[in-house]
Amino acid sequence: MRRKSIPSTMNKEKLNLIIILIAWVFLLTIYMIIFSSLNRVQTYWFIVPSWTSVTFLVYFRLLREDEILKLLKHSLKNKILWFVFFVLLIVYIFLYHLVPSYIMKMVDSKNRETLLNSISFIVGNSTNDVEKALRIYNWIENSAGLTNVYADRYNIDHYIYFISKPPFVCLRLGNKNYPLWVLTSKCGACEEYSLLFREIANMANLTVRSIHNPGEDHNWDEVLVNGSWIIVDPGWPIFNPPPSFYEMNRSINGSNGLNMSYVYGVYPNGTIIDLTERYTNVSSIKISVVDENNNPVENAILRFDSFNLLENGKEISNLECATDKDGTCELKLGGGSYRAKAFIGNKIFGYGNETKFYLNEEEPKEIRIIIKSSLLNIRLSPMTEEVISELVIIIIGFSLLWFYFVIISWESFLLHKFLKGIVDRKIL
């Protein structure tokens, strides 16, 4: 008895399905490898499945125009597709907007009341400020139940973390104004630990400030004791190391020591103070910004990236400098590799340019940046750039997500037909 020949249409559907599955797995794997190494992509938990849908362009090449229209009509009628899409949209709005803006505020306020009633228990019968600071440090390390997720790669956007103990899933601090959120989320890295210590120490009537080293990505605290500042670092963790500890005991690419670019302190009332010279030897920099005719550019905004820790650079937050009437700006930074970015314009767009440079400690340096009024030098303002980048990522992510769901809907249709063919013995 002769076997039935496989219908050509079913052969085509089977081949399409195999191509789709192989390409999906391949691209998803490559995507995860690339972006887990870059570690810089926002909202990639939506874009991961969405980008894989680009693979299905291969599939569209195998479809006729009438089949593509059929695909779209079929997908738009799929209630499950609509349901899943809007569920993810609501989850995104909740986690990324409502939680940082409202829920963290409420939780912080509640935890603040609880802490005020617990301060006497935390500091115990401390006889001096050093002992009081040490008791707070020990309480954070041993009794707060926190998980340090600094090196944890099981996360989404460096915001949603999966940890090995309750609550198992936690949200990192999304708004620095509510540092006591960490007592509920139960996870954080050096920044959360630093802000938590500062808040508790302030409640215990200690003179305290949080210390931030944004270019090299670390945060700790200082407490004033008998006229001198002692270092408390609950995120490391270490108590009362010397200021030189942070340059001598951090390394990059196997080398000993790490240059520190800029260090600043923040008091509980929000006052900011430059502390770079306390932690490293600094160099004086004079930056001149001129136009194409060599005329000084006044009120140009200068921002800086440090390459001391990351090859791709890391922005040094809370460090901006505006040029004076002579087009110059002077500041001090520690040694290392930097990028200076100059911008002149309004709140939406303007012109800009940038330059890279290297600083040797205690050696003054002069830098010149030329801003030309040309198309190549048009830049968005820092504020506009931040807003647009977030919006573009969201729009692209959800657009591709929709495309992905459309394809999944059609895949399920193909798979149903394929399995039905096997059951009906049309494919053997």
Contacts in CASP RR format, 6 or more apart in sequence:
PFRMAT RR
TARGET T0000
AUTHOR 0000-0000-0000
METHOD contacts of the structure
MODEL  1
MRRKSIPSTMNKEKLNLIIILIAWVFLLTIYMIIFSSLNRVQTYWFIVPS
WTSVTFLVYFRLLREDEILKLLKHSLKNKILWFVFFVLLIVYIFLYHLVP
SYIMKMVDSKNRETLLNSISFIVGNSTNDVEKALRIYNWIENSAGLTNVY
ADRYNIDHYIYFISKPPFVCLRLGNKNYPLWVLTSKCGACEEYSLLFREI
ANMANLTVRSIHNPGEDHNWDEVLVNGSWIIVDPGWPIFNPPPSFYEMNR
SINGSNGLNMSYVYGVYPNGTIIDLTERYTNVSSIKISVVDENNNPVENA
ILRFDSFNLLENGKEISNLECATDKDGTCELKLGGGSYRAKAFIGNKIFG
YGNETKFYLNEEEPKEIRIIIKSSLLNIRLSPMTEEVISELVIIIIGFSL
LWFYFVIISWESFLLHKFLKGIVDRKIL
3 428 0 8 1.000
4 425 0 8 1.000
4 426 0 8 1.000
4 428 0 8 1.000
6 427 0 8 1.000
6 428 0 8 1.000
7 426 0 8 1.000
7 427 0 8 1.000
10 417 0 8 1.000
10 418 0 8 1.000
10 421 0 8 1.000
10 426 0 8 1.000
10 427 0 8 1.000
12 62 0 8 1.000
13 414 0 8 1.000
13 417 0 8 1.000
13 418 0 8 1.000
14 418 0 8 1.000
14 427 0 8 1.000
15 62 0 8 1.000
16 59 0 8 1.000
16 62 0 8 1.000
16 414 0 8 1.000
17 411 0 8 1.000
17 414 0 8 1.000
17 415 0 8 1.000
17 418 0 8 1.000
19 58 0 8 1.000
19 59 0 8 1.000
19 62 0 8 1.000
20 55 0 8 1.000
20 56 0 8 1.000
20 58 0 8 1.000
20 59 0 8 1.000
20 407 0 8 1.000
20 411 0 8 1.000
23 55 0 8 1.000
23 56 0 8 1.000
23 58 0 8 1.000
24 52 0 8 1.000
24 55 0 8 1.000
24 56 0 8 1.000
26 55 0 8 1.000
27 51 0 8 1.000
27 52 0 8 1.000
27 54 0 8 1.000
27 55 0 8 1.000
28 48 0 8 1.000
28 49 0 8 1.000
28 52 0 8 1.000
31 48 0 8 1.000
31 51 0 8 1.000
31 52 0 8 1.000
32 48 0 8 1.000
35 41 0 8 1.000
35 44 0 8 1.000
35 48 0 8 1.000
36 153 0 8 1.000
38 312 0 8 1.000
39 158 0 8 1.000
40 312 0 8 1.000
41 47 0 8 1.000
41 157 0 8 1.000
42 157 0 8 1.000
42 389 0 8 1.000
42 390 0 8 1.000
42 393 0 8 1.000
43 92 0 8 1.000
43 96 0 8 1.000
43 157 0 8 1.000
43 393 0 8 1.000
43 394 0 8 1.000
43 397 0 8 1.000
44 156 0 8 1.000
44 157 0 8 1.000
45 156 0 8 1.000
45 157 0 8 1.000
45 160 0 8 1.000
46 88 0 8 1.000
46 92 0 8 1.000
46 397 0 8 1.000
46 398 0 8 1.000
46 401 0 8 1.000
47 393 0 8 1.000
47 396 0 8 1.000
47 397 0 8 1.000
47 400 0 8 1.000
47 401 0 8 1.000
49 401 0 8 1.000
49 404 0 8 1.000
50 396 0 8 1.000
50 397 0 8 1.000
50 398 0 8 1.000
50 399 0 8 1.000
50 400 0 8 1.000
50 401 0 8 1.000
50 403 0 8 1.000
50 404 0 8 1.000
51 400 0 8 1.000
52 404 0 8 1.000
53 400 0 8 1.000
53 403 0 8 1.000
53 404 0 8 1.000
53 407 0 8 1.000
54 400 0 8 1.000
56 403 0 8 1.000
56 407 0 8 1.000
59 407 0 8 1.000
60 68 0 8 1.000
63 71 0 8 1.000
71 406 0 8 1.000
71 410 0 8 1.000
72 406 0 8 1.000
74 409 0 8 1.000
74 410 0 8 1.000
74 413 0 8 1.000
75 81 0 8 1.000
75 405 0 8 1.000
75 406 0 8 1.000
75 409 0 8 1.000
75 410 0 8 1.000
78 409 0 8 1.000
80 409 0 8 1.000
81 405 0 8 1.000
81 406 0 8 1.000
81 408 0 8 1.000
81 409 0 8 1.000
84 405 0 8 1.000
85 401 0 8 1.000
85 402 0 8 1.000
85 405 0 8 1.000
88 401 0 8 1.000
89 398 0 8 1.000
92 394 0 8 1.000
95 159 0 8 1.000
95 160 0 8 1.000
95 171 0 8 1.000
96 159 0 8 1.000
99 171 0 8 1.000
99 174 0 8 1.000
100 174 0 8 1.000
100 175 0 8 1.000
101 175 0 8 1.000
104 173 0 8 1.000
104 174 0 8 1.000
104 175 0 8 1.000
104 178 0 8 1.000
104 181 0 8 1.000
105 175 0 8 1.000
105 177 0 8 1.000
105 178 0 8 1.000
107 178 0 8 1.000
107 180 0 8 1.000
107 181 0 8 1.000
107 184 0 8 1.000
108 177 0 8 1.000
108 178 0 8 1.000
108 179 0 8 1.000
108 180 0 8 1.000
108 181 0 8 1.000
111 180 0 8 1.000
111 181 0 8 1.000
111 183 0 8 1.000
111 184 0 8 1.000
112 180 0 8 1.000
112 199 0 8 1.000
114 183 0 8 1.000
115 180 0 8 1.000
115 183 0 8 1.000
115 199 0 8 1.000
115 200 0 8 1.000
115 203 0 8 1.000
116 203 0 8 1.000
119 200 0 8 1.000
119 203 0 8 1.000
119 204 0 8 1.000
122 135 0 8 1.000
122 136 0 8 1.000
122 139 0 8 1.000
122 200 0 8 1.000
122 204 0 8 1.000
123 132 0 8 1.000
123 135 0 8 1.000
123 136 0 8 1.000
123 204 0 8 1.000
124 135 0 8 1.000
126 132 0 8 1.000
126 135 0 8 1.000
128 225 0 8 1.000
129 206 0 8 1.000
129 223 0 8 1.000
129 224 0 8 1.000
129 225 0 8 1.000
129 226 0 8 1.000
130 225 0 8 1.000
130 230 0 8 1.000
130 240 0 8 1.000
132 201 0 8 1.000
132 204 0 8 1.000
132 206 0 8 1.000
133 201 0 8 1.000
133 206 0 8 1.000
133 223 0 8 1.000
133 225 0 8 1.000
133 230 0 8 1.000
133 232 0 8 1.000
133 239 0 8 1.000
134 239 0 8 1.000
136 197 0 8 1.000
136 200 0 8 1.000
136 201 0 8 1.000
136 204 0 8 1.000
136 206 0 8 1.000
137 197 0 8 1.000
137 232 0 8 1.000
137 234 0 8 1.000
137 237 0 8 1.000
137 239 0 8 1.000
139 200 0 8 1.000
140 146 0 8 1.000
140 193 0 8 1.000
140 196 0 8 1.000
140 197 0 8 1.000
140 200 0 8 1.000
140 234 0 8 1.000
141 234 0 8 1.000
141 237 0 8 1.000
144 183 0 8 1.000
144 196 0 8 1.000
145 186 0 8 1.000
146 182 0 8 1.000
146 186 0 8 1.000
146 187 0 8 1.000
146 188 0 8 1.000
146 192 0 8 1.000
146 193 0 8 1.000
147 161 0 8 1.000
147 163 0 8 1.000
147 164 0 8 1.000
147 165 0 8 1.000
147 170 0 8 1.000
147 186 0 8 1.000
147 187 0 8 1.000
147 188 0 8 1.000
148 187 0 8 1.000
148 188 0 8 1.000
148 189 0 8 1.000
148 190 0 8 1.000
148 193 0 8 1.000
148 235 0 8 1.000
149 155 0 8 1.000
149 161 0 8 1.000
149 163 0 8 1.000
149 170 0 8 1.000
149 172 0 8 1.000
149 187 0 8 1.000
149 188 0 8 1.000
149 189 0 8 1.000
150 188 0 8 1.000
150 189 0 8 1.000
150 190 0 8 1.000
150 235 0 8 1.000
152 161 0 8 1.000
152 162 0 8 1.000
152 163 0 8 1.000
154 161 0 8 1.000
154 162 0 8 1.000
154 163 0 8 1.000
155 161 0 8 1.000
155 162 0 8 1.000
158 172 0 8 1.000
159 171 0 8 1.000
159 172 0 8 1.000
159 174 0 8 1.000
160 169 0 8 1.000
160 170 0 8 1.000
160 171 0 8 1.000
160 172 0 8 1.000
161 169 0 8 1.000
161 170 0 8 1.000
161 171 0 8 1.000
161 172 0 8 1.000
161 187 0 8 1.000
161 188 0 8 1.000
162 168 0 8 1.000
162 169 0 8 1.000
163 169 0 8 1.000
163 170 0 8 1.000
163 186 0 8 1.000
163 187 0 8 1.000
166 186 0 8 1.000
167 185 0 8 1.000
167 186 0 8 1.000
170 185 0 8 1.000
170 186 0 8 1.000
170 187 0 8 1.000
170 188 0 8 1.000
171 185 0 8 1.000
172 185 0 8 1.000
172 187 0 8 1.000
172 188 0 8 1.000
172 189 0 8 1.000
172 192 0 8 1.000
173 179 0 8 1.000
173 181 0 8 1.000
173 182 0 8 1.000
173 185 0 8 1.000
173 188 0 8 1.000
173 191 0 8 1.000
173 192 0 8 1.000
173 195 0 8 1.000
174 181 0 8 1.000
175 181 0 8 1.000
176 191 0 8 1.000
176 195 0 8 1.000
179 192 0 8 1.000
179 195 0 8 1.000
179 196 0 8 1.000
179 198 0 8 1.000
179 199 0 8 1.000
180 196 0 8 1.000
180 199 0 8 1.000
182 188 0 8 1.000
182 192 0 8 1.000
182 193 0 8 1.000
182 195 0 8 1.000
182 196 0 8 1.000
183 196 0 8 1.000
189 235 0 8 1.000
190 218 0 8 1.000
190 219 0 8 1.000
190 220 0 8 1.000
190 233 0 8 1.000
190 235 0 8 1.000
190 236 0 8 1.000
191 212 0 8 1.000
191 219 0 8 1.000
193 219 0 8 1.000
193 234 0 8 1.000
193 235 0 8 1.000
193 237 0 8 1.000
194 210 0 8 1.000
194 211 0 8 1.000
194 212 0 8 1.000
194 219 0 8 1.000
194 220 0 8 1.000
194 221 0 8 1.000
194 233 0 8 1.000
194 234 0 8 1.000
194 235 0 8 1.000
195 210 0 8 1.000
195 219 0 8 1.000
196 234 0 8 1.000
197 208 0 8 1.000
197 210 0 8 1.000
197 221 0 8 1.000
197 232 0 8 1.000
197 234 0 8 1.000
198 208 0 8 1.000
198 209 0 8 1.000
198 210 0 8 1.000
198 221 0 8 1.000
198 266 0 8 1.000
198 268 0 8 1.000
199 268 0 8 1.000
201 208 0 8 1.000
201 221 0 8 1.000
201 223 0 8 1.000
201 232 0 8 1.000
202 208 0 8 1.000
202 268 0 8 1.000
206 223 0 8 1.000
206 224 0 8 1.000
207 223 0 8 1.000
207 224 0 8 1.000
208 221 0 8 1.000
208 222 0 8 1.000
208 223 0 8 1.000
208 224 0 8 1.000
208 267 0 8 1.000
208 268 0 8 1.000
209 221 0 8 1.000
209 222 0 8 1.000
209 265 0 8 1.000
209 266 0 8 1.000
209 267 0 8 1.000
209 268 0 8 1.000
209 273 0 8 1.000
210 219 0 8 1.000
210 220 0 8 1.000
210 221 0 8 1.000
210 265 0 8 1.000
210 266 0 8 1.000
211 219 0 8 1.000
211 220 0 8 1.000
211 221 0 8 1.000
211 222 0 8 1.000
211 231 0 8 1.000
211 263 0 8 1.000
211 264 0 8 1.000
211 265 0 8 1.000
211 275 0 8 1.000
212 219 0 8 1.000
212 263 0 8 1.000
212 264 0 8 1.000
212 265 0 8 1.000
212 266 0 8 1.000
212 317 0 8 1.000
212 318 0 8 1.000
213 219 0 8 1.000
213 246 0 8 1.000
213 260 0 8 1.000
213 261 0 8 1.000
213 262 0 8 1.000
213 263 0 8 1.000
213 279 0 8 1.000
214 262 0 8 1.000
214 306 0 8 1.000
214 314 0 8 1.000
214 315 0 8 1.000
214 316 0 8 1.000
214 317 0 8 1.000
214 318 0 8 1.000
214 319 0 8 1.000
215 261 0 8 1.000
215 262 0 8 1.000
215 305 0 8 1.000
215 306 0 8 1.000
215 308 0 8 1.000
215 309 0 8 1.000
215 314 0 8 1.000
215 315 0 8 1.000
215 316 0 8 1.000
216 250 0 8 1.000
216 258 0 8 1.000
216 259 0 8 1.000
216 260 0 8 1.000
216 261 0 8 1.000
216 306 0 8 1.000
216 308 0 8 1.000
216 309 0 8 1.000
216 314 0 8 1.000
217 309 0 8 1.000
217 310 0 8 1.000
217 314 0 8 1.000
218 246 0 8 1.000
218 250 0 8 1.000
219 235 0 8 1.000
220 231 0 8 1.000
220 232 0 8 1.000
220 233 0 8 1.000
220 234 0 8 1.000
220 235 0 8 1.000
220 236 0 8 1.000
221 231 0 8 1.000
221 232 0 8 1.000
221 233 0 8 1.000
221 234 0 8 1.000
222 229 0 8 1.000
222 230 0 8 1.000
222 231 0 8 1.000
222 232 0 8 1.000
222 265 0 8 1.000
223 229 0 8 1.000
223 230 0 8 1.000
223 232 0 8 1.000
230 240 0 8 1.000
231 238 0 8 1.000
231 240 0 8 1.000
231 241 0 8 1.000
231 242 0 8 1.000
231 243 0 8 1.000
231 245 0 8 1.000
232 239 0 8 1.000
232 240 0 8 1.000
233 239 0 8 1.000
233 241 0 8 1.000
238 245 0 8 1.000
243 278 0 8 1.000
243 279 0 8 1.000
244 279 0 8 1.000
246 258 0 8 1.000
246 260 0 8 1.000
246 279 0 8 1.000
247 257 0 8 1.000
247 258 0 8 1.000
247 259 0 8 1.000
247 260 0 8 1.000
247 279 0 8 1.000
247 280 0 8 1.000
248 256 0 8 1.000
248 257 0 8 1.000
249 257 0 8 1.000
250 257 0 8 1.000
250 258 0 8 1.000
251 257 0 8 1.000
251 258 0 8 1.000
252 258 0 8 1.000
252 308 0 8 1.000
252 309 0 8 1.000
258 308 0 8 1.000
258 309 0 8 1.000
259 280 0 8 1.000
259 308 0 8 1.000
259 334 0 8 1.000
259 335 0 8 1.000
259 336 0 8 1.000
259 361 0 8 1.000
260 276 0 8 1.000
260 279 0 8 1.000
260 280 0 8 1.000
260 308 0 8 1.000
260 334 0 8 1.000
260 335 0 8 1.000
261 276 0 8 1.000
261 304 0 8 1.000
261 306 0 8 1.000
261 308 0 8 1.000
261 316 0 8 1.000
261 333 0 8 1.000
261 334 0 8 1.000
261 335 0 8 1.000
261 336 0 8 1.000
261 338 0 8 1.000
262 274 0 8 1.000
262 276 0 8 1.000
262 304 0 8 1.000
262 306 0 8 1.000
262 316 0 8 1.000
262 319 0 8 1.000
262 333 0 8 1.000
262 334 0 8 1.000
263 274 0 8 1.000
263 275 0 8 1.000
263 276 0 8 1.000
263 278 0 8 1.000
263 279 0 8 1.000
263 280 0 8 1.000
264 272 0 8 1.000
264 273 0 8 1.000
264 274 0 8 1.000
264 275 0 8 1.000
264 276 0 8 1.000
264 318 0 8 1.000
264 319 0 8 1.000
265 272 0 8 1.000
265 273 0 8 1.000
265 274 0 8 1.000
265 275 0 8 1.000
266 272 0 8 1.000
267 273 0 8 1.000
272 318 0 8 1.000
274 332 0 8 1.000
276 282 0 8 1.000
276 332 0 8 1.000
276 333 0 8 1.000
276 334 0 8 1.000
277 332 0 8 1.000
280 334 0 8 1.000
280 335 0 8 1.000
280 361 0 8 1.000
281 334 0 8 1.000
281 335 0 8 1.000
281 361 0 8 1.000
281 362 0 8 1.000
282 332 0 8 1.000
282 333 0 8 1.000
282 334 0 8 1.000
282 335 0 8 1.000
282 361 0 8 1.000
282 362 0 8 1.000
283 332 0 8 1.000
283 333 0 8 1.000
283 334 0 8 1.000
283 335 0 8 1.000
283 359 0 8 1.000
283 360 0 8 1.000
283 361 0 8 1.000
283 362 0 8 1.000
283 363 0 8 1.000
283 364 0 8 1.000
283 365 0 8 1.000
284 330 0 8 1.000
284 331 0 8 1.000
284 332 0 8 1.000
284 364 0 8 1.000
284 365 0 8 1.000
285 330 0 8 1.000
285 331 0 8 1.000
285 332 0 8 1.000
285 333 0 8 1.000
285 359 0 8 1.000
285 364 0 8 1.000
285 365 0 8 1.000
285 366 0 8 1.000
285 367 0 8 1.000
286 328 0 8 1.000
286 329 0 8 1.000
286 330 0 8 1.000
286 364 0 8 1.000
286 365 0 8 1.000
286 366 0 8 1.000
286 367 0 8 1.000
287 302 0 8 1.000
287 321 0 8 1.000
287 323 0 8 1.000
287 328 0 8 1.000
287 329 0 8 1.000
287 330 0 8 1.000
287 331 0 8 1.000
287 340 0 8 1.000
287 342 0 8 1.000
287 366 0 8 1.000
287 367 0 8 1.000
287 368 0 8 1.000
287 369 0 8 1.000
288 296 0 8 1.000
288 323 0 8 1.000
288 326 0 8 1.000
288 327 0 8 1.000
288 328 0 8 1.000
288 366 0 8 1.000
288 367 0 8 1.000
288 368 0 8 1.000
288 369 0 8 1.000
289 296 0 8 1.000
289 297 0 8 1.000
289 300 0 8 1.000
289 302 0 8 1.000
289 323 0 8 1.000
289 327 0 8 1.000
289 328 0 8 1.000
289 329 0 8 1.000
289 342 0 8 1.000
289 344 0 8 1.000
289 368 0 8 1.000
289 369 0 8 1.000
289 371 0 8 1.000
290 296 0 8 1.000
290 297 0 8 1.000
290 327 0 8 1.000
290 368 0 8 1.000
290 369 0 8 1.000
290 370 0 8 1.000
290 371 0 8 1.000
291 297 0 8 1.000
291 370 0 8 1.000
291 371 0 8 1.000
291 372 0 8 1.000
291 373 0 8 1.000
292 370 0 8 1.000
292 371 0 8 1.000
292 372 0 8 1.000
292 373 0 8 1.000
296 323 0 8 1.000
296 325 0 8 1.000
296 326 0 8 1.000
296 327 0 8 1.000
296 328 0 8 1.000
297 323 0 8 1.000
297 327 0 8 1.000
297 342 0 8 1.000
297 344 0 8 1.000
297 371 0 8 1.000
298 323 0 8 1.000
298 324 0 8 1.000
298 325 0 8 1.000
298 326 0 8 1.000
298 327 0 8 1.000
299 322 0 8 1.000
299 323 0 8 1.000
299 344 0 8 1.000
300 322 0 8 1.000
300 323 0 8 1.000
300 327 0 8 1.000
300 329 0 8 1.000
300 342 0 8 1.000
300 343 0 8 1.000
300 344 0 8 1.000
300 371 0 8 1.000
301 320 0 8 1.000
301 321 0 8 1.000
301 322 0 8 1.000
301 342 0 8 1.000
301 343 0 8 1.000
301 344 0 8 1.000
301 382 0 8 1.000
302 320 0 8 1.000
302 321 0 8 1.000
302 322 0 8 1.000
302 323 0 8 1.000
302 329 0 8 1.000
302 340 0 8 1.000
302 341 0 8 1.000
302 342 0 8 1.000
302 343 0 8 1.000
303 315 0 8 1.000
303 316 0 8 1.000
303 319 0 8 1.000
303 320 0 8 1.000
303 340 0 8 1.000
303 341 0 8 1.000
303 343 0 8 1.000
303 382 0 8 1.000
304 315 0 8 1.000
304 316 0 8 1.000
304 319 0 8 1.000
304 333 0 8 1.000
304 338 0 8 1.000
304 339 0 8 1.000
304 340 0 8 1.000
304 341 0 8 1.000
305 313 0 8 1.000
305 314 0 8 1.000
305 315 0 8 1.000
305 316 0 8 1.000
305 338 0 8 1.000
305 339 0 8 1.000
305 341 0 8 1.000
306 313 0 8 1.000
306 314 0 8 1.000
306 316 0 8 1.000
306 336 0 8 1.000
306 337 0 8 1.000
306 338 0 8 1.000
307 313 0 8 1.000
307 314 0 8 1.000
307 336 0 8 1.000
307 337 0 8 1.000
307 338 0 8 1.000
307 339 0 8 1.000
307 356 0 8 1.000
308 335 0 8 1.000
308 336 0 8 1.000
308 337 0 8 1.000
313 339 0 8 1.000
319 331 0 8 1.000
321 329 0 8 1.000
321 330 0 8 1.000
321 331 0 8 1.000
322 329 0 8 1.000
323 329 0 8 1.000
323 342 0 8 1.000
333 359 0 8 1.000
334 359 0 8 1.000
334 361 0 8 1.000
335 359 0 8 1.000
335 360 0 8 1.000
335 361 0 8 1.000
336 358 0 8 1.000
336 359 0 8 1.000
337 356 0 8 1.000
337 357 0 8 1.000
337 358 0 8 1.000
337 359 0 8 1.000
338 356 0 8 1.000
338 357 0 8 1.000
338 358 0 8 1.000
338 359 0 8 1.000
339 354 0 8 1.000
339 355 0 8 1.000
339 356 0 8 1.000
339 357 0 8 1.000
340 354 0 8 1.000
340 355 0 8 1.000
340 356 0 8 1.000
340 357 0 8 1.000
340 367 0 8 1.000
340 369 0 8 1.000
341 352 0 8 1.000
341 353 0 8 1.000
341 354 0 8 1.000
342 352 0 8 1.000
342 353 0 8 1.000
342 354 0 8 1.000
342 369 0 8 1.000
342 371 0 8 1.000
343 350 0 8 1.000
343 351 0 8 1.000
343 352 0 8 1.000
343 379 0 8 1.000
343 381 0 8 1.000
343 382 0 8 1.000
344 350 0 8 1.000
344 351 0 8 1.000
344 352 0 8 1.000
344 371 0 8 1.000
345 351 0 8 1.000
345 381 0 8 1.000
346 381 0 8 1.000
347 381 0 8 1.000
347 383 0 8 1.000
347 384 0 8 1.000
348 380 0 8 1.000
348 381 0 8 1.000
348 384 0 8 1.000
349 378 0 8 1.000
349 379 0 8 1.000
349 380 0 8 1.000
349 381 0 8 1.000
349 384 0 8 1.000
350 378 0 8 1.000
350 379 0 8 1.000
350 380 0 8 1.000
350 381 0 8 1.000
351 371 0 8 1.000
351 372 0 8 1.000
351 373 0 8 1.000
351 374 0 8 1.000
351 377 0 8 1.000
351 378 0 8 1.000
351 379 0 8 1.000
352 371 0 8 1.000
352 377 0 8 1.000
352 378 0 8 1.000
352 379 0 8 1.000
353 369 0 8 1.000
353 370 0 8 1.000
353 371 0 8 1.000
353 372 0 8 1.000
353 377 0 8 1.000
354 369 0 8 1.000
355 367 0 8 1.000
355 369 0 8 1.000
357 365 0 8 1.000
357 367 0 8 1.000
359 365 0 8 1.000
371 377 0 8 1.000
379 385 0 8 1.000
380 388 0 8 1.000
418 427 0 8 1.000
421 427 0 8 1.000
422 428 0 8 1.000
END
